[in-house]
Amino acid sequence: MKIKIFRYLADLRFAIFILLMISMFSIIGTVIEQDQSIETYKLNYPITNKLFGFLSWETIIQFGFDHVYKTWWFISLIIVFGISLSTCTFLQQLPSIKIARRCQFIRTSETFTRLKISTILTKQTFTKIISNLKLGNYSLFQQKNLLYCYKGLTGRIAPIIVHFSMILILLGTIVGSIGGFKSQEIVPKTESFHIQNIFNNGQLTRVPNISARVNDFWITYTPQKTVSQFYSDISILDTKGHEIKRQTSSVNSPAIYNGIYFYQTDWNLIGLRIKYENNQIVEYPLINTLNNKSKVWLTWISNSDTLTNGVIGIIDNLQGYSSIYDNQGKFLGNLELNENLIENSNIQLVEILSSTGLQIKSDPGIAIIYTGFFFLMTSTLISYITYSQIWMYQKNSQIFIGGNTTRATFEFELEFFNYIK
């Protein structure tokens, strides 16, 4: 009974069925936004206007389509698929390697006609052909007038390595799903922070108790005044606030510490520091009136001690200046860093206060996944090694010879006829 169950799990049709199930749910997880707030699903999938007539936010929440890759049924499918690959390896692939190493003599001339290539020789000697096969690095087995030889047995290992690599990839996926996390932090320049705003985590996630400091944030621009790259200078701190590691994070080039990745994802301007004639420094907050749809901020700056009169500052970049307008909307000029406005010489821009948006991510399964892909690429190279078999049978003055190969049939035919010349 147990053997039947294992053979059923090792069946190719069963494995394909499970793989199709995984693919189908992966498509659902790709189409439906994952790990969003319930308000997002209520807005995009209302009950009054169901998608395809049945898909609403209630259905999504009920079946776990908002976090497909962390649901028990998706992880169960991956485990079952891994078991199927394992049983196939032990019940089919490994025994096939053992069989390939055995002597498989052909004792009847009729069997040669079923081989991919075969012929009958009358003018060649048995020993000469054997000598040619030895020069071709074949492993030979002879029994009187019977001969069996093969080469390229390593190529038969490729399917086993493929199964092993896929199991590693599946294992890494599960480990990352139940043990990883994602956090989003908005941190002002020069401020320290802890990992706390977690929006995605697994069932066994352990958030590390570390702190970091954003030493600096800056943006580089192209000659056409468009954004080229965003940078955050980050220091990892120990429990006493001492710096352990310092690294710069940019888009597509995260800072890394102990498997934790600090990705540059967003930025914001939070205020202007203005210096007056009496050396008094006042900080004015910047407000984005467009609700972050466009990076444009504005503020009101007093130009008198009574705080009754002032100008409007508008800024949309981090190039070191703010555009100044009066109360009637007349453009007065650009107020640049450490310079005074011409019409209001008592106003000096000291600093533009900015903050950086960091996505902090940890995936403990990523190393396992990369290892799996390494073995998968290795198996691809190994699969190019051709496994070839040749049989001979001498009957009176005739020599029946034939062979099979797993790939490169044309090259095998050329090699085969060279041996029997």
LOTIFI-881208 format. One record per residue (C-alpha): x, z negated, y negated; residue number from 1; residue in three letters. Coordinates in steps of 0.2 Angstrom, whole numbers. Each point is the difference from the previous one (the first is absolute). Layout:
[[X; Z; Y]; NUM; ALA],
...
***
This chain:
[[0; 0; 0]; 1; MET],
[[14; -5; -12]; 2; LYS],
[[9; 16; 4]; 3; ILE],
[[-15; 11; -4]; 4; LYS],
[[-2; -9; -17]; 5; ILE],
[[18; 3; -4]; 6; PHE],
[[-1; 18; 5]; 7; ARG],
[[-15; 2; -10]; 8; TYR],
[[9; -7; -15]; 9; LEU],
[[14; 12; 3]; 10; ALA],
[[-11; 15; 1]; 11; ASP],
[[4; 13; -14]; 12; LEU],
[[-18; 3; -4]; 13; ARG],
[[-3; -19; -3]; 14; PHE],
[[15; 0; -11]; 15; ALA],
[[-6; 15; -10]; 16; ILE],
[[-17; -8; -2]; 17; PHE],
[[7; -16; -7]; 18; ILE],
[[11; 10; -12]; 19; LEU],
[[-15; 9; -6]; 20; LEU],
[[-9; -16; -3]; 21; MET],
[[15; -7; -10]; 22; ILE],
[[1; 17; -10]; 23; SER],
[[-18; -1; -4]; 24; MET],
[[1; -18; -7]; 25; PHE],
[[16; 4; -9]; 26; SER],
[[-10; 14; -9]; 27; ILE],
[[-13; -12; -5]; 28; ILE],
[[13; -12; -6]; 29; GLY],
[[7; 15; -11]; 30; THR],
[[-16; 6; -7]; 31; VAL],
[[-7; -18; -4]; 32; ILE],
[[11; -10; -13]; 33; GLU],
[[8; -14; 9]; 34; GLN],
[[1; -18; -5]; 35; ASP],
[[-10; 2; -16]; 36; GLN],
[[-12; -13; -8]; 37; SER],
[[-18; 0; 6]; 38; ILE],
[[-6; 5; -18]; 39; GLU],
[[10; 17; 3]; 40; THR],
[[-9; 3; 16]; 41; TYR],
[[-17; -4; -8]; 42; LYS],
[[4; 12; -14]; 43; LEU],
[[6; 15; 11]; 44; ASN],
[[-11; -3; 15]; 45; TYR],
[[-17; -6; -7]; 46; PRO],
[[-14; -4; 12]; 47; ILE],
[[-12; 11; -10]; 48; THR],
[[11; 15; 3]; 49; ASN],
[[8; -1; 17]; 50; LYS],
[[14; 12; 4]; 51; LEU],
[[-4; 12; 14]; 52; PHE],
[[-17; -9; 0]; 53; GLY],
[[7; -16; 9]; 54; PHE],
[[16; -6; -8]; 55; LEU],
[[-2; -14; -13]; 56; SER],
[[10; -14; -6]; 57; TRP],
[[-9; -12; 12]; 58; GLU],
[[5; 11; 15]; 59; THR],
[[18; 1; -6]; 60; ILE],
[[1; -19; -1]; 61; ILE],
[[-10; -3; 16]; 62; GLN],
[[12; 11; 11]; 63; PHE],
[[16; -4; -9]; 64; GLY],
[[2; 18; -7]; 65; PHE],
[[8; -9; -16]; 66; ASP],
[[15; -5; 10]; 67; HIS],
[[0; 11; 15]; 68; VAL],
[[18; -3; 5]; 69; TYR],
[[-2; -19; 1]; 70; LYS],
[[-16; 0; 10]; 71; THR],
[[0; -7; 18]; 72; TRP],
[[-7; 16; 7]; 73; TRP],
[[13; 11; -8]; 74; PHE],
[[14; -11; 6]; 75; ILE],
[[-8; -1; 17]; 76; SER],
[[0; 19; 1]; 77; LEU],
[[19; 1; -4]; 78; ILE],
[[4; -13; 13]; 79; ILE],
[[-10; 9; 13]; 80; VAL],
[[9; 16; -4]; 81; PHE],
[[16; -9; 1]; 82; GLY],
[[-5; -6; 18]; 83; ILE],
[[-5; 18; 5]; 84; SER],
[[17; 6; -6]; 85; LEU],
[[9; -14; 10]; 86; SER],
[[-9; 3; 16]; 87; THR],
[[3; 19; -1]; 88; CYS],
[[18; -4; -2]; 89; THR],
[[1; -11; 15]; 90; PHE],
[[-12; 9; 11]; 91; LEU],
[[4; 18; -4]; 92; GLN],
[[16; 3; -11]; 93; GLN],
[[12; -11; 9]; 94; LEU],
[[-5; 5; 18]; 95; PRO],
[[2; 18; -6]; 96; SER],
[[18; -4; -5]; 97; ILE],
[[3; -7; 18]; 98; LYS],
[[-8; 15; 8]; 99; ILE],
[[11; 12; -11]; 100; ALA],
[[16; -9; 7]; 101; ARG],
[[-5; 2; 18]; 102; ARG],
[[5; 14; 12]; 103; CYS],
[[-14; 13; 1]; 104; GLN],
[[5; 13; 12]; 105; PHE],
[[-11; 16; 3]; 106; ILE],
[[0; 4; 18]; 107; ARG],
[[-11; 16; 0]; 108; THR],
[[3; 17; -8]; 109; SER],
[[-18; 1; -6]; 110; GLU],
[[2; -15; -11]; 111; THR],
[[12; 10; -11]; 112; PHE],
[[-13; 12; -6]; 113; THR],
[[-9; -14; -9]; 114; ARG],
[[16; -4; -11]; 115; LEU],
[[1; 6; -18]; 116; LYS],
[[15; 11; 6]; 117; ILE],
[[6; 5; 17]; 118; SER],
[[9; 13; 10]; 119; THR],
[[7; 5; 17]; 120; ILE],
[[19; 3; 1]; 121; LEU],
[[9; 9; 14]; 122; THR],
[[17; 4; -7]; 123; LYS],
[[5; -18; -7]; 124; GLN],
[[7; -14; 10]; 125; THR],
[[-8; -17; 0]; 126; PHE],
[[17; -9; -5]; 127; THR],
[[3; 11; -15]; 128; LYS],
[[-17; -4; -7]; 129; ILE],
[[3; -18; 2]; 130; ILE],
[[17; 2; -9]; 131; SER],
[[-9; 8; -15]; 132; ASN],
[[-13; -14; 0]; 133; LEU],
[[14; -13; -1]; 134; LYS],
[[7; 9; -15]; 135; LEU],
[[-17; -1; -8]; 136; GLY],
[[0; -19; 1]; 137; ASN],
[[-14; -1; 13]; 138; TYR],
[[-2; -15; 11]; 139; SER],
[[0; 7; 18]; 140; LEU],
[[-8; -6; 16]; 141; PHE],
[[4; 10; 16]; 142; GLN],
[[-7; -1; 17]; 143; GLN],
[[7; 13; 12]; 144; LYS],
[[-8; 16; -6]; 145; ASN],
[[-11; -8; -14]; 146; LEU],
[[5; -4; -17]; 147; LEU],
[[-8; -9; -15]; 148; TYR],
[[8; -2; -17]; 149; CYS],
[[-6; -5; -18]; 150; TYR],
[[7; -4; -17]; 151; LYS],
[[-6; -6; -16]; 152; GLY],
[[-9; -16; 7]; 153; LEU],
[[2; -8; -17]; 154; THR],
[[-13; 11; -7]; 155; GLY],
[[-13; -8; 12]; 156; ARG],
[[3; -16; -9]; 157; ILE],
[[-7; 6; -16]; 158; ALA],
[[-19; -3; 4]; 159; PRO],
[[5; -18; 4]; 160; ILE],
[[9; -2; -17]; 161; ILE],
[[-16; 7; -8]; 162; VAL],
[[-11; -13; 8]; 163; HIS],
[[12; -14; -5]; 164; PHE],
[[2; 6; -18]; 165; SER],
[[-19; 1; -2]; 166; MET],
[[-2; -17; 7]; 167; ILE],
[[12; -6; -13]; 168; LEU],
[[-9; 8; -14]; 169; ILE],
[[-17; -7; 6]; 170; LEU],
[[8; -17; 2]; 171; LEU],
[[8; 1; -18]; 172; GLY],
[[-17; 5; -7]; 173; THR],
[[-8; -15; 8]; 174; ILE],
[[13; -12; -6]; 175; VAL],
[[-1; 7; -18]; 176; GLY],
[[-18; -1; 0]; 177; SER],
[[-2; -18; 5]; 178; ILE],
[[16; -6; -8]; 179; GLY],
[[2; 9; -16]; 180; GLY],
[[-6; -2; -18]; 181; PHE],
[[-2; 8; -17]; 182; LYS],
[[0; -8; -17]; 183; SER],
[[-2; 6; -17]; 184; GLN],
[[8; -9; -15]; 185; GLU],
[[0; 4; -18]; 186; ILE],
[[15; -9; -8]; 187; VAL],
[[5; -1; -18]; 188; PRO],
[[19; 4; -3]; 189; LYS],
[[11; -15; 2]; 190; THR],
[[-13; -10; 9]; 191; GLU],
[[1; -7; 18]; 192; SER],
[[-13; 2; 13]; 193; PHE],
[[-6; -5; 18]; 194; HIS],
[[-8; 11; 13]; 195; ILE],
[[-18; -5; -2]; 196; GLN],
[[-12; 14; -4]; 197; ASN],
[[-2; 6; 18]; 198; ILE],
[[-13; 14; 3]; 199; PHE],
[[5; 5; 17]; 200; ASN],
[[6; -11; 15]; 201; ASN],
[[-1; -1; 18]; 202; GLY],
[[-7; -14; 12]; 203; GLN],
[[18; -7; 3]; 204; LEU],
[[8; 3; -17]; 205; THR],
[[12; -12; -7]; 206; ARG],
[[3; 2; -19]; 207; VAL],
[[18; -5; -4]; 208; PRO],
[[3; -14; -13]; 209; ASN],
[[11; 10; -11]; 210; ILE],
[[0; 2; -19]; 211; SER],
[[7; 14; -11]; 212; ALA],
[[4; 4; -18]; 213; ARG],
[[-3; 16; -10]; 214; VAL],
[[16; 1; -10]; 215; ASN],
[[-5; 16; -9]; 216; ASP],
[[-12; 15; 1]; 217; PHE],
[[3; 17; -8]; 218; TRP],
[[-6; 18; 0]; 219; ILE],
[[11; 16; -1]; 220; THR],
[[-7; 15; -8]; 221; TYR],
[[4; 19; 1]; 222; THR],
[[5; 11; -15]; 223; PRO],
[[-19; 5; -1]; 224; GLN],
[[-5; -19; -2]; 225; LYS],
[[-8; -1; 17]; 226; THR],
[[3; -14; 12]; 227; VAL],
[[15; 2; 11]; 228; SER],
[[1; -16; 10]; 229; GLN],
[[-5; -19; -1]; 230; PHE],
[[13; -13; 4]; 231; TYR],
[[-1; -19; 3]; 232; SER],
[[15; -11; 1]; 233; ASP],
[[-4; -14; 13]; 234; ILE],
[[9; -16; 5]; 235; SER],
[[-5; -9; 16]; 236; ILE],
[[2; -19; -3]; 237; LEU],
[[2; -14; 12]; 238; ASP],
[[-10; -17; -1]; 239; THR],
[[11; -6; -14]; 240; LYS],
[[-2; 15; -10]; 241; GLY],
[[18; 7; 3]; 242; HIS],
[[2; 19; 2]; 243; GLU],
[[2; 6; 18]; 244; ILE],
[[-1; 19; -2]; 245; LYS],
[[-2; 11; -15]; 246; ARG],
[[-7; 18; 2]; 247; GLN],
[[-9; 14; -10]; 248; THR],
[[-16; 6; 6]; 249; SER],
[[-7; 17; -5]; 250; SER],
[[-14; 12; 6]; 251; VAL],
[[4; 5; 19]; 252; ASN],
[[15; -11; 0]; 253; SER],
[[-5; -18; 3]; 254; PRO],
[[10; -16; -1]; 255; ALA],
[[2; -8; 17]; 256; ILE],
[[4; -18; 5]; 257; TYR],
[[-2; -6; 18]; 258; ASN],
[[-13; 13; 5]; 259; GLY],
[[-10; -2; -16]; 260; ILE],
[[-2; 16; -11]; 261; TYR],
[[-3; -1; -18]; 262; PHE],
[[-8; 16; -6]; 263; TYR],
[[-1; 6; -18]; 264; GLN],
[[-19; 5; -2]; 265; THR],
[[-6; -4; -17]; 266; ASP],
[[4; -6; -18]; 267; TRP],
[[-8; -7; -15]; 268; ASN],
[[3; -4; -18]; 269; LEU],
[[-5; -18; -5]; 270; ILE],
[[6; -3; -18]; 271; GLY],
[[11; 3; -15]; 272; LEU],
[[11; -12; -8]; 273; ARG],
[[1; 2; -19]; 274; ILE],
[[13; -8; -12]; 275; LYS],
[[-5; -4; -18]; 276; TYR],
[[11; -3; -15]; 277; GLU],
[[1; -19; 2]; 278; ASN],
[[7; 3; 18]; 279; ASN],
[[-16; -5; 8]; 280; GLN],
[[-4; 9; 16]; 281; ILE],
[[-18; 3; 5]; 282; VAL],
[[-6; 7; 16]; 283; GLU],
[[-15; 12; -1]; 284; TYR],
[[-9; 4; 17]; 285; PRO],
[[-3; 18; 4]; 286; LEU],
[[-17; 6; 7]; 287; ILE],
[[-4; 15; 10]; 288; ASN],
[[-18; 5; -6]; 289; THR],
[[-1; 14; 13]; 290; LEU],
[[0; -12; 15]; 291; ASN],
[[16; 7; 7]; 292; ASN],
[[-6; 17; 2]; 293; LYS],
[[13; 5; -13]; 294; SER],
[[16; -9; -5]; 295; LYS],
[[-4; -3; -18]; 296; VAL],
[[0; -17; -8]; 297; TRP],
[[-4; -6; -17]; 298; LEU],
[[2; -16; -11]; 299; THR],
[[-2; -7; -17]; 300; TRP],
[[15; -5; -10]; 301; ILE],
[[-1; -11; -15]; 302; SER],
[[10; 5; -15]; 303; ASN],
[[-4; -15; -11]; 304; SER],
[[3; -19; 2]; 305; ASP],
[[-19; -3; -2]; 306; THR],
[[-4; 11; 16]; 307; LEU],
[[-13; 9; -10]; 308; THR],
[[7; 17; -1]; 309; ASN],
[[9; 10; 13]; 310; GLY],
[[3; 16; 9]; 311; VAL],
[[-4; 7; 17]; 312; ILE],
[[14; 4; 12]; 313; GLY],
[[-3; 12; 14]; 314; ILE],
[[13; 3; 14]; 315; ILE],
[[-1; 11; 16]; 316; ASP],
[[18; -1; 6]; 317; ASN],
[[15; -11; 2]; 318; LEU],
[[12; 11; -10]; 319; GLN],
[[2; -14; -13]; 320; GLY],
[[-12; 4; -14]; 321; TYR],
[[-18; -3; -5]; 322; SER],
[[-11; 11; -11]; 323; SER],
[[-7; -9; -15]; 324; ILE],
[[-17; 4; -9]; 325; TYR],
[[-9; -9; -14]; 326; ASP],
[[-18; -6; 0]; 327; ASN],
[[-6; 18; -5]; 328; GLN],
[[9; 8; 14]; 329; GLY],
[[14; 7; -10]; 330; LYS],
[[16; 3; 9]; 331; PHE],
[[14; -11; -8]; 332; LEU],
[[14; 4; 11]; 333; GLY],
[[9; -6; 16]; 334; ASN],
[[6; -17; 1]; 335; LEU],
[[16; 0; 11]; 336; GLU],
[[9; -14; 8]; 337; LEU],
[[11; -11; -12]; 338; ASN],
[[-6; 11; -15]; 339; GLU],
[[-12; -3; -14]; 340; ASN],
[[-15; 10; -5]; 341; LEU],
[[3; 9; -16]; 342; ILE],
[[-16; -4; -9]; 343; GLU],
[[0; -18; 7]; 344; ASN],
[[19; -5; 0]; 345; SER],
[[-4; -18; 5]; 346; ASN],
[[-6; 6; 17]; 347; ILE],
[[13; 2; 14]; 348; GLN],
[[-3; 4; 18]; 349; LEU],
[[11; -11; 10]; 350; VAL],
[[-6; 3; 18]; 351; GLU],
[[-13; 9; 10]; 352; ILE],
[[-6; -11; 14]; 353; LEU],
[[-3; 8; 17]; 354; SER],
[[-5; -4; 17]; 355; SER],
[[3; 9; 17]; 356; THR],
[[-11; 2; 14]; 357; GLY],
[[8; -3; 17]; 358; LEU],
[[-8; 3; 17]; 359; GLN],
[[9; -12; 13]; 360; ILE],
[[-1; 5; 18]; 361; LYS],
[[6; -6; 16]; 362; SER],
[[-2; 9; 17]; 363; ASP],
[[9; -9; 15]; 364; PRO],
[[-4; 15; 11]; 365; GLY],
[[8; 13; -10]; 366; ILE],
[[17; -2; 9]; 367; ALA],
[[-9; 2; 17]; 368; ILE],
[[-9; 15; -6]; 369; ILE],
[[17; 8; -6]; 370; TYR],
[[8; -4; 16]; 371; THR],
[[-15; 9; 9]; 372; GLY],
[[2; 15; -10]; 373; PHE],
[[19; 0; 3]; 374; PHE],
[[-3; 1; 19]; 375; PHE],
[[-14; 13; -3]; 376; LEU],
[[13; 11; -9]; 377; MET],
[[13; -4; 14]; 378; THR],
[[-13; 6; 13]; 379; SER],
[[-3; 16; -9]; 380; THR],
[[19; 4; 1]; 381; LEU],
[[1; -5; 18]; 382; ILE],
[[-15; 11; 5]; 383; SER],
[[11; 15; -5]; 384; TYR],
[[10; -4; 16]; 385; ILE],
[[-6; 12; 13]; 386; THR],
[[-4; -7; 17]; 387; TYR],
[[4; 14; 13]; 388; SER],
[[-2; 0; 19]; 389; GLN],
[[7; 13; 12]; 390; ILE],
[[-3; 1; 19]; 391; TRP],
[[8; 10; 14]; 392; MET],
[[-4; 4; 17]; 393; TYR],
[[11; 10; 12]; 394; GLN],
[[-9; 9; 14]; 395; LYS],
[[11; 11; 11]; 396; ASN],
[[9; 12; -12]; 397; SER],
[[-13; -3; -14]; 398; GLN],
[[1; -13; -14]; 399; ILE],
[[-16; -5; -8]; 400; PHE],
[[3; -7; -18]; 401; ILE],
[[-11; -5; -14]; 402; GLY],
[[-2; -12; -14]; 403; GLY],
[[-11; -9; -13]; 404; ASN],
[[3; -6; -17]; 405; THR],
[[-10; -10; -13]; 406; THR],
[[4; 11; -15]; 407; ARG],
[[11; 14; -6]; 408; ALA],
[[-5; 11; 14]; 409; THR],
[[9; 15; -6]; 410; PHE],
[[17; -9; -1]; 411; GLU],
[[-3; -7; 17]; 412; PHE],
[[-3; 17; 7]; 413; GLU],
[[16; 7; -7]; 414; LEU],
[[10; -16; 6]; 415; GLU],
[[-9; 2; 17]; 416; PHE],
[[6; 19; 3]; 417; PHE],
[[17; -5; -6]; 418; ASN],
[[1; -12; 15]; 419; TYR],
[[-4; 13; 13]; 420; ILE],
[[11; 14; -6]; 421; LYS],
***
